[in-house]
C-alpha cells in the first residue's frame, strides 16, 4: 500500500515537472535572449526588420529578367555592388557565396544567389564580373602557388579574364554548361536602397552580404571579408527552424 502511494506521488511529481519546467525554461530564455542567439549568429541580426517586396526587384539583364521569379519563396543570399565598379573585396564576396551555396548540399534548392547593383555599372565590366564568377572557383581547386597568384591577380578589376585564359580554365568542359550561371543580377528600387543604407547608418561598403527570408525580410548582415563557413552555420540554423522556403 505504501509503495503504491509513493509510486502515485512520483507520477504526480513527474507530471508537474513535465508541465512547469518547460514553461520556466521558455520564460528564462525570453528574459535572456543572448542565451539563444549568442552561440548561433555569426553575423549581425537586422533589427528593426527591413521588409522587401517583389516589386523592389528588377532584372539587371535579360537572364535575370527571365528568371526573376526565382526569388519568390526562397532564402536569398545577397551580395551588394554599391558603387559603379566591383573591387577585389566585392568580387571575392560574390565568389564566396558560390562556395557557400554549394556547401549547403541538400538544402541548396531552398536558396538563390542574388547580386544587387545599386548603381549603373558599365556593361563590359559587368560581363567580366559574371564571367569571373563562373570560372575563378576552378583556380581554388588545386591550391597551387601559381593558381593562387592568378586568382588574386584576376580578382582585381583592372585585370580582365580574356578568351584564352577562359578557354584554359574551361579545359574540356562544354562552355554552354560550364558558363551557365545561378547568379541573379537585380536592380533594387529606390525605397529598398534607402532602407539598406539606413540599416547601415550610411553607405554600404564593398563586399557586404545580406540574408533575406522567403517572406522578403532582411534577416542577417555580414561585413566585408566574411567567412562563408560562419554564414553557412547561420543559414543552416535558419533553414532548420524555418517552416517556409
C-alpha positions as CSV (number, residue, x, y, z in Angstrom):
1,X,0.0,0.0,0.0
2,X,2.8,2.4,1.0
3,X,4.8,1.6,-2.1
4,X,1.7,2.3,-4.3
5,X,1.2,5.7,-2.6
6,X,4.8,6.6,-3.2
7,X,4.5,5.5,-6.8
8,X,1.5,7.7,-7.2
9,X,3.2,10.7,-5.7
10,X,6.2,10.2,-8.0
11,X,3.9,10.1,-11.0
12,X,2.2,13.3,-9.9
13,X,5.6,15.0,-9.4
14,X,6.7,13.8,-12.9
15,X,3.6,15.2,-14.5
16,X,4.1,18.5,-12.6
17,X,7.7,18.7,-13.8
18,X,6.7,18.0,-17.4
19,X,4.2,20.8,-17.3
20,X,6.0,23.5,-15.3
21,X,9.7,23.1,-16.2
22,X,9.3,23.7,-20.0
23,X,7.4,26.9,-19.1
24,X,10.2,28.0,-16.7
25,X,12.8,27.3,-19.3
26,X,10.9,29.2,-22.0
27,X,10.4,32.1,-19.6
28,X,14.1,32.2,-18.7
29,X,15.2,32.2,-22.3
30,X,12.7,35.0,-23.2
31,X,14.4,37.1,-20.5
32,X,17.9,36.2,-21.6
33,X,17.8,36.2,-25.4
34,X,21.6,36.2,-25.6
35,X,21.5,32.6,-24.4
36,X,19.6,31.8,-27.6
37,X,21.4,34.0,-30.2
38,X,24.9,34.4,-28.7
39,X,26.1,30.9,-29.8
40,X,24.3,30.9,-33.1
41,X,24.6,34.2,-35.0
42,X,27.9,34.8,-36.7
43,X,26.6,37.8,-38.5
44,X,24.5,40.7,-37.3
45,X,20.8,40.4,-36.8
46,X,18.9,43.2,-38.6
47,X,16.6,45.0,-36.2
48,X,14.2,46.5,-36.7
49,X,13.1,44.3,-39.7
50,X,13.7,45.7,-43.1
51,X,11.0,44.4,-45.4
52,X,11.3,44.0,-49.2
53,X,8.8,43.3,-51.9
54,X,8.9,41.5,-55.3
55,X,8.2,44.9,-56.8
56,X,11.5,46.1,-55.3
57,X,13.4,44.0,-57.7
58,X,14.0,44.4,-61.5
59,X,16.2,42.1,-63.6
60,X,19.5,43.8,-64.4
61,X,20.0,41.9,-67.6
62,X,18.0,39.6,-69.9
63,X,18.9,36.4,-68.0
64,X,17.9,37.9,-64.6
65,X,14.7,39.4,-66.1
66,X,13.7,36.0,-67.4
67,X,14.4,34.3,-64.1
68,X,13.3,37.0,-61.6
69,X,10.5,34.7,-60.4
70,X,13.2,32.5,-58.7
71,X,13.5,35.0,-55.9
72,X,9.9,34.2,-54.7
73,X,9.7,31.7,-51.8
74,X,13.4,31.2,-51.5
75,X,16.1,32.2,-49.0
76,X,18.2,34.8,-50.8
77,X,22.0,35.1,-50.3
78,X,22.5,38.7,-51.4
79,X,25.8,40.3,-52.4
80,X,25.7,44.1,-53.0
81,X,27.7,46.1,-55.5
82,X,27.2,49.6,-54.0
83,X,29.3,51.6,-56.5
84,X,29.7,51.7,-60.3
85,X,32.5,49.2,-60.0
86,X,33.3,46.0,-58.1
87,X,36.7,46.0,-56.4
88,X,38.6,42.8,-55.4
89,X,36.8,42.6,-52.0
90,X,33.5,43.0,-53.8
91,X,34.2,40.3,-56.4
92,X,35.6,37.9,-53.8
93,X,32.5,38.2,-51.7
94,X,30.4,37.2,-54.7
95,X,32.7,34.2,-55.3
96,X,32.4,33.2,-51.6
97,X,28.6,32.9,-52.0
98,X,29.1,30.5,-54.8
99,X,31.2,28.3,-52.5
100,X,28.6,28.9,-49.7
101,X,25.7,27.7,-51.7
102,X,27.4,24.5,-52.8
103,X,28.2,23.8,-49.1
104,X,24.5,23.7,-48.3
105,X,24.2,20.3,-50.0
106,X,20.6,19.1,-49.9
107,X,19.4,22.5,-48.7
108,X,20.8,24.2,-51.8
109,X,17.4,24.2,-53.7
110,X,15.9,26.3,-50.9
111,X,18.3,29.2,-51.7
112,X,19.1,31.6,-54.5
113,X,22.2,33.8,-55.1
114,X,21.5,37.4,-55.9
115,X,23.6,40.4,-56.6
116,X,22.1,43.8,-56.1
117,X,23.6,46.6,-58.2
118,X,22.8,49.9,-56.6
119,X,24.3,52.0,-59.4
120,X,24.8,51.6,-63.1
121,X,27.9,49.5,-64.0
122,X,29.4,49.6,-67.5
123,X,28.2,46.6,-69.5
124,X,31.7,45.4,-70.3
125,X,32.8,45.5,-66.7
126,X,29.6,43.7,-65.5
127,X,30.2,40.9,-68.1
128,X,33.7,40.4,-66.6
129,X,32.2,40.0,-63.1
130,X,29.8,37.3,-64.2
131,X,32.4,35.5,-66.2
132,X,34.8,35.5,-63.3
133,X,32.1,34.3,-61.0
134,X,31.6,31.2,-63.2
135,X,35.3,30.4,-63.7
136,X,37.6,31.6,-61.0
137,X,36.5,29.0,-58.5
138,X,38.4,26.5,-60.6
139,X,41.6,28.1,-59.5
140,X,40.8,27.3,-55.9
141,X,40.7,23.5,-56.5
142,X,44.4,22.9,-56.8
143,X,45.6,25.4,-54.2
144,X,49.0,25.7,-56.0
145,X,51.0,28.9,-55.6
146,X,50.7,29.6,-59.3
147,X,46.9,29.3,-59.2
148,X,46.6,31.3,-56.0
149,X,48.6,34.1,-57.6
150,X,46.5,34.0,-60.8
151,X,43.3,34.0,-58.7
152,X,44.5,37.1,-56.8
153,X,45.6,38.8,-60.0
154,X,42.2,38.3,-61.7
155,X,40.2,39.5,-58.6
156,X,41.5,43.0,-59.5
157,X,39.0,44.8,-61.7
158,X,41.7,46.1,-63.9
159,X,42.8,42.6,-64.9
160,X,40.2,41.1,-67.3
161,X,39.7,37.4,-67.9
162,X,40.5,37.1,-71.6
163,X,39.2,34.5,-74.0
164,X,42.5,32.5,-73.9
165,X,42.5,32.3,-70.1
166,X,38.8,31.5,-70.1
167,X,39.4,28.6,-72.5
168,X,42.2,27.3,-70.4
169,X,40.1,27.4,-67.2
170,X,37.3,25.6,-69.1
171,X,39.5,22.8,-70.1
172,X,37.5,20.0,-71.8
173,X,34.2,21.2,-70.3
174,X,31.4,22.3,-72.6
175,X,31.2,26.1,-72.5
176,X,27.3,26.1,-72.6
177,X,27.3,24.0,-69.4
178,X,30.3,25.4,-67.6
179,X,29.3,29.0,-68.1
180,X,25.7,28.6,-67.0
181,X,25.1,30.9,-64.1
182,X,23.0,30.6,-61.0
183,X,23.6,34.3,-60.1
184,X,20.6,36.6,-60.4
185,X,21.5,40.2,-61.0
186,X,18.9,42.7,-59.9
187,X,18.3,46.4,-59.5
188,X,16.6,47.3,-56.2
189,X,14.0,50.1,-56.1
190,X,15.0,53.4,-54.6
191,X,13.0,52.7,-51.5
192,X,14.9,49.5,-50.8
193,X,18.2,51.2,-51.4
194,X,17.3,53.8,-48.8
195,X,16.3,51.1,-46.4
196,X,19.5,49.2,-46.9
197,X,21.5,52.4,-46.5
198,X,19.6,53.4,-43.4
199,X,20.2,50.0,-41.9
200,X,23.9,50.6,-42.2
201,X,23.6,54.2,-41.0
202,X,25.4,55.4,-44.1
203,X,27.0,54.0,-47.2
204,X,27.0,50.3,-47.8
205,X,30.7,49.0,-48.1
206,X,32.0,46.8,-50.9
207,X,31.8,43.1,-50.0
208,X,28.6,43.4,-47.8
209,X,26.4,40.4,-47.6
210,X,22.7,40.0,-46.6
211,X,20.4,37.1,-46.0
212,X,16.7,37.6,-46.9
213,X,14.0,35.2,-45.8
214,X,11.3,33.8,-48.2
215,X,8.8,36.5,-47.0
216,X,11.2,39.2,-48.1
217,X,12.6,40.3,-44.7
218,X,16.3,41.1,-44.4
219,X,17.4,38.8,-41.6
220,X,21.2,39.0,-41.3
221,X,24.0,41.1,-42.5
222,X,27.8,40.3,-42.8
223,X,30.6,42.7,-43.0
224,X,33.2,42.6,-45.9
225,X,35.7,39.8,-45.5
226,X,33.0,37.5,-44.0
227,X,33.8,33.8,-43.5
228,X,31.5,31.7,-45.7
229,X,31.6,28.8,-43.2
230,X,30.2,31.1,-40.5
231,X,27.5,32.3,-42.8
232,X,26.7,28.7,-43.6
233,X,26.3,28.0,-39.9
234,X,23.8,30.8,-39.5
235,X,21.9,29.9,-42.7
236,X,21.7,26.2,-41.9
237,X,20.2,27.1,-38.5
238,X,17.7,29.4,-40.1
239,X,16.8,26.7,-42.7
240,X,16.4,24.1,-40.0
241,X,13.9,26.2,-37.9
242,X,12.1,27.7,-40.9
243,X,8.8,26.3,-42.0
244,X,8.8,28.3,-45.2
245,X,11.1,28.4,-48.2
